[in-house]
Amino acid sequence: MEYPEGAVALAEEQTAGRGRFQRQWVSPPGVNLYFSVLLYPALHALQRLTMATSLGVARGIARACGLPVAVKWPNDVRRGGKKLCGILLESALEGERVRYAVVGVGVNVNLDPTPYPEIAATATSLALECGHPVSREQALASILLEMDAVYAALRGGADLRPEWRSLLETLGKRV
């Protein structure tokens, strides 16, 4: 069964959440957003999909909470030097054709990282940055709306690099 482009799978928690290099993603139930979006991009769009996703997430967070954020290349959205969101892209190719791409996104919405020593010093959440609990539903809707707009622009041939570069906190630094 083939699912339509833009199908979203949302999890209440992850028991084996992971990031790049199989690093653990702390995913307690009921506090954050853990979702995946199924896409069928052209090859040229696939090459910029992580960039487009980080831009969409950044725009969505600004829409939902009014918070400016930064992007740490290649797949983190951060605030104040701390990780707020991780993005993981998996895809399958058949020759020059993209069979599918699954964009996994984890956003710390109402997480208090202090009970988790492995991330306590490096993670933050929308609630911590805003100073109050944040509606996960509102954050999800805002992020998905912005991800959709950015993906549509990418598919239409828009150059997203200038806006994305303006969010990069690592530009000109060794990563």
C-alpha positions in Angstrom: 0.0 0.0 0.0 1.4 3.4 -1.0 0.5 6.3 1.3 -0.1 9.8 -0.1 2.7 12.4 0.0 2.5 14.4 3.2 1.2 11.6 5.3 2.2 12.2 8.9 2.8 9.5 11.6 2.8 11.0 15.1 4.0 9.1 18.2 3.1 9.9 21.8 6.5 8.5 22.9 9.5 6.7 21.4 11.0 3.7 23.2 14.1 3.6 20.9 14.3 7.2 19.6 17.5 7.9 17.8 19.4 10.7 16.0 22.4 10.8 13.8 25.1 8.1 14.3 22.5 6.1 16.3 22.6 8.5 19.2 19.7 8.1 21.7 16.9 10.7 21.4 15.3 11.1 24.8 11.5 10.7 24.1 9.4 10.6 27.2 5.6 10.3 26.8 3.2 13.2 26.6 5.6 16.1 26.5 7.2 16.5 23.1 6.5 16.1 19.4 7.8 13.0 17.6 6.6 12.7 14.0 7.5 11.6 10.6 6.4 12.9 7.2 6.4 10.8 4.1 7.5 12.6 0.9 8.1 11.7 -2.7 10.6 14.4 -3.8 12.5 14.7 -7.0 16.2 13.9 -6.7 17.2 17.6 -6.7 14.7 18.3 -3.9 16.0 15.3 -1.9 19.4 16.8 -1.8 18.0 19.9 0.0 15.3 18.2 2.1 17.1 18.4 5.5 17.8 22.1 4.9 14.2 22.7 3.9 12.9 20.8 7.0 15.1 22.8 9.4 13.8 26.0 7.8 10.2 24.9 8.1 10.7 23.9 11.7 12.3 27.2 12.5 9.5 29.1 10.8 6.9 26.9 12.6 8.5 27.6 16.0 8.5 31.3 15.3 4.8 31.1 14.3 3.8 29.0 17.3 5.9 30.7 20.0 7.5 33.8 18.6 10.9 32.4 19.3 13.8 33.0 16.9 15.9 29.9 16.6 19.2 28.9 14.9 20.2 25.9 12.8 23.2 23.8 13.5 24.2 22.1 10.3 23.2 19.6 9.3 20.1 18.6 11.3 19.6 20.5 14.6 17.4 23.4 15.5 18.7 25.2 18.5 18.0 28.1 20.8 20.7 29.7 23.0 23.2 27.0 21.9 21.0 24.2 23.2 19.2 21.6 21.1 15.5 22.1 20.6 14.8 19.8 17.7 16.5 17.0 15.8 15.8 16.0 12.2 16.5 12.7 10.6 16.0 11.9 6.9 15.8 8.4 5.5 15.2 7.7 1.8 15.3 5.0 -0.8 16.4 5.4 -4.4 15.8 3.3 -7.5 18.4 4.5 -9.9 17.9 8.2 -10.4 14.4 8.1 -8.9 13.5 8.7 -5.3 11.2 6.0 -4.1 10.4 7.9 -0.9 11.8 10.0 1.8 10.8 9.9 5.4 11.6 13.0 7.4 11.6 12.3 11.2 11.3 15.3 13.5 11.6 15.4 17.3 10.8 18.7 19.0 11.3 19.3 22.7 8.0 21.0 23.5 7.4 20.7 27.3 10.5 18.6 28.2 12.5 19.4 31.4 15.9 17.9 30.5 17.2 18.0 34.1 16.3 14.4 35.0 18.3 13.2 32.0 22.0 13.6 32.7 22.9 12.7 29.1 21.2 15.8 27.8 20.7 18.1 30.8 23.4 20.5 29.7 22.8 20.5 26.0 19.0 20.4 25.5 16.2 22.9 25.9 12.5 23.0 25.2 9.9 25.5 23.9 8.4 25.6 27.4 11.7 26.5 29.0 12.4 29.1 26.4 8.9 30.6 26.6 8.6 30.4 30.4 5.3 28.5 30.2 3.9 25.2 28.9 3.3 25.1 25.1 0.4 23.4 23.3 1.8 20.5 21.4 -1.1 20.6 19.0 -0.5 24.3 18.2 3.2 23.7 17.8 2.6 20.7 15.5 0.1 22.6 13.4 2.4 25.5 13.0 5.4 23.4 12.2 3.6 21.3 9.6 2.1 24.3 7.9 5.5 25.9 7.5 7.2 22.6 6.5 4.5 22.2 3.8 5.1 25.8 2.5 8.9 25.4 2.4 8.6 22.0 0.7 6.2 23.4 -1.9 8.7 26.2 -2.5 11.6 23.7 -2.8 9.6 21.6 -5.3 8.9 24.7 -7.3 12.6 25.5 -7.6 12.9 28.3 -5.0 16.3 29.0 -3.6 15.9 28.5 0.1 19.6 28.9 0.8 19.6 32.7 1.7 17.0 32.3 4.4 18.5 29.1 5.7 22.0 30.6 5.8 20.7 33.5 7.9 19.7 30.9 10.5 23.0 29.0 10.5 24.9 29.4 13.8 27.8 27.4 12.5 28.5 29.4 9.3 32.2 30.1 9.1 32.9 27.8 12.1 34.5 24.4 12.2 31.8 21.7 12.7 
